[in-house]
């Protein structure tokens, strides 16, 4: 690719639920419009922050349809990865008609594939679609790390356009940045590493925190991309408490607590996740008040 499709801040969208546990599509529309108004660079529905394993197929399709409808002029990257090649390909076939620009495909979890297995998996996924593929490395959830060498092999596949790197290993991620082919985006998968990785040449972040503070995260990534690292550092320091407190319980439990405090939706979750405990709700309230959200 001659230009990078994914730069700046993309939001890993949470899925709001109504009091009866159904998807609250009206609240979802409000959340998407808020992201667009904040100038978000791209949207990522149906990731882990969306509680996607607990959504049925009809819900997944409708959430993607809404995101695409309300985000006509910026990229939409739909989560479609599983730990089964056939299931991932089925997800891609199901979601493709709703117009995503790319698919976010996680390194297969639980199975613990070899590095060769990871490469072959991504090669097979990429061959199944003309859409872009974003490889997602998150060993804390999958149990397997995709090494820098494997990530660069995967980056050589023509329609693999980016990696979301959430290993937390800055040295590994810098090796990917250094070796990445032209047009390939390296995106932080951890909010708290956005600024340091962009200082090293990364292109942006797929963010959890931007569910709550999209203008702040857009400001950070645009300032860093412009090369004003001193100002970006100051913005980053303001955001550190939010980064930390979004993970005082399993993601997206604190995010949902924050969205409830802001009045956008309930804090409801789907099993096996449960609502935030009272102390988390207080932490998120104070964090957002201090940040001026």
N, C-alpha and C positions, 0 to 999 in steps of 0.2 A: 504494500500500500504506500502511496506517495504522501498521504497526510494521515494524521492520527485521528481516528474517530472519537476516542475517549480521552478527554483531558479535564482537569479541574476536579470539581466535587460532584460525585454521583451519590444519591441517597438510596440505601438499602431499605426500601419502604416497609414499615410495619403494617400489619393487617388489623384494622379495628373490628371489634366484635360488639354486637348489641347485648343488652342484658340477658336475652334468651340464648346467647351463644352463637347466633347466626352472624354472618359477615355483615357489617354495617357499611353498605356501599355508599350511602350518602356521606358518612364521615370520611370514607376513603377519598371520595371526590374532593372534599374540603382539604384533606391532607395533601393531595396531589396539586391542587390549585395553589396552596400555600407554598409548596416547593417551587412551582413555576414563578410565582410572584417574587420569590426570593432570588431568582436568577440562577437556579440550580443548573448544572451543565448537562446532566443526564440522570435518568431514573433507573433503579434496579428493583423491580417488583419480583416477588416469588423467590426470594433468598431465604436464608435461615432466620433473619430478622422478621420475615413475614409469617413465620410458623408454617411454612409450606408443607412439611410432612403431615400436618394435621388439616390440610385443606383438601376438599375433594376436587375432581377434575372440572366440574362445572364452575366451582368457585375460582379456581386458577384461571380459567379462560375469561371469566367476567372481570376479574381484577386486572388482567393484562389488557383486555379490551378497553377498560376505563382509562388505564394509564396511557395507552396509545392515543385514545381520543383526546385526552386533555393535554398531551405532550406531543403535538404534531410536528414541532420544529426542532426537537432535540432528541438525541438517541435514547432508546429504551432497550435495556438489557434484561431479558427474562431468565430467571433461574429455571434450569431444567435438569440439572445433574442428579444422578442417583449412584448407587454402588453396583448397578447392573447395566451393562451396555444396552440390552434390549429395552429395559425400562426407560433409559435416557433417550434412546431413539424414538420411543413411543411418545414421550413428553414433547420432543421437538416436533414431531408430526402433528401432535394435538395443538401446540401453541403457535406454530408457524403461520396459520391463517390470520392470526390477530396482529400481525405486523411488527414484531420486534425487529430491531436492527441487529441484535446479537443475542447469544445465549451464554449465560454464566454456568459453567460446568465445573463442579467441584471434583477434586481428586477423589477417586472412589474410597469411601469410608468403610471401616470394619473389616473389609477383605484383606487389607494390608498388601497391596500389589508391589511387585518389584519396580525398579525404575524403568526397565524395559516395558513392563506391563502398563505403567502409567503412560508412557509414550504411545504404545500401540492403541490404548484406549482412546486417547485424544485424537489420534490419527483416524480411527474408525468413526468417532463422533463428527469430526470435521468433514469427513467424506460424505456424510449423510445429508448435508445441508449447504446451501450457498450463503447462508448467513454467517456473520462473524462469530467466533468462539472466544470467550474469555475464560482462561484456565484459572481455577481458584485453589490456591494452596493454603490450607488451614489445618495443620497437623494437630492442633489442640482439639479439634473436633473429629478429624478423620482417623487419627492414629498413624498416619503415614506422611512423611515429608517429601515433597517433590524438590529434589536438589536443583541448584543453579544450572548444572550441566543438563539435567533433564528438561528444565524450563526452557532453556535455549534450544534444545532439540525440538520441543513442542512449538516454540516460536517460529521455527522454520517451516511449519505446515502453513500453506498459503492463506487460509482464511482464519487462522488463529491470530487475533488482532491485539490481544492484551493478556496480562496476568494480574490477578488480584492476589497480592502476596501478604498473607497473614501469619507467616511463620514466626515473626518477631525477631528473626535473625538478620540484623542490618547488614552484616558482612555478606551473607548469602544474597540478599536483595541487591546490594551494590554490584555484585558480580553479574547479576542479571541485567542491571542498568547498563553496565559497561559493555556487555556482549550483545545486547538486543539489536535485532535488525532494524533498518530504517522503517519508520511507520508503526512500530510495535510499542504499545503503551505499557508502562509498568506503574501499577496503581497500588497504593498502600491498602491493606485490608484491616489495618488497625488505626483508629483515629489518632492515638497518641504518638504514632510514628509518621504522621503526615508531614509535619514541618521538617524533621530531620531527613526523611527520604527525599522530599522535594529539593532540599538543599543539596542532595547528592545526585539529583537529576531525574527523579521520578516525576511522573506526569500528573499525579493527583491522588485521589482517595475514593474508595467506595465506603461511605460513611454511615455509621449508626447514629452518631451524635447529631447529624444534620436533620434527622427526624424532628428533633426538638429545637435546634438552633441553626436553621438553614442559612440565614443571612451571615451569621458568624463564620460558618464553615466555608461559604462561598468567598467571603472576604479574605479568609486565611489563604485559601488556595490561589486566589487571583493575585494577592500580594506576593506570595512566594513565586508564582509563575512569572511575575514582572521583575523578579530579581531583587526586590527590597527585603532581604532576609532579616534585617534588624527589625523592621516593622512587623514582619511575619512572626518573628520570635515573640514579640510583645503580644500579638493576637493569640498566638499559641499558648502562652502562659496564662492568659485569661481563661482559656478553654480547658486547661488541664483538669480542674475539678469535675467538669462535665464528662470528660473522657473517662475518668476514674469511676465516677458514680453511676455511669451507664452500665457498669458491670459489677455492682455490689451484689446483685443476684444475676442469675443466668439471663443473657440477652434473649428476648427483648422485654423481660419483666420490668426493669427500671424505666425503659423507654415508655412503656404503656402507662406506668405510674405518672411520668412526666406529661404525657399527652392528656391524661385525665385531669391533672392539675391545670393545664392550659385550656381545658374545656373543649377539646376536640373529639374525645371518645371516652368510653369506659376503660378501665384498667384490666378488663377481662382477658383471660388467656384460654387456650384449649389444653386439656390434659395431654401429656403429663406435666406441662408447666402450670403453675398456679399464680394467682395475683400476688403482687408485691406485699410484703409484710408492712405494718405501719411505720417502722423505722425507715424503710426504703422510701416510702411515700414522703416522709418528712425530709429526708436527705434530698430527694429530687426537687421538692418545693423550694428548699433553701438554695440549692444549686442554681435553679432557673431564676429565682429572685435576684441572687447575687450577680448573675450574668446579665440581667436586664432583659430577659426574654419575655 
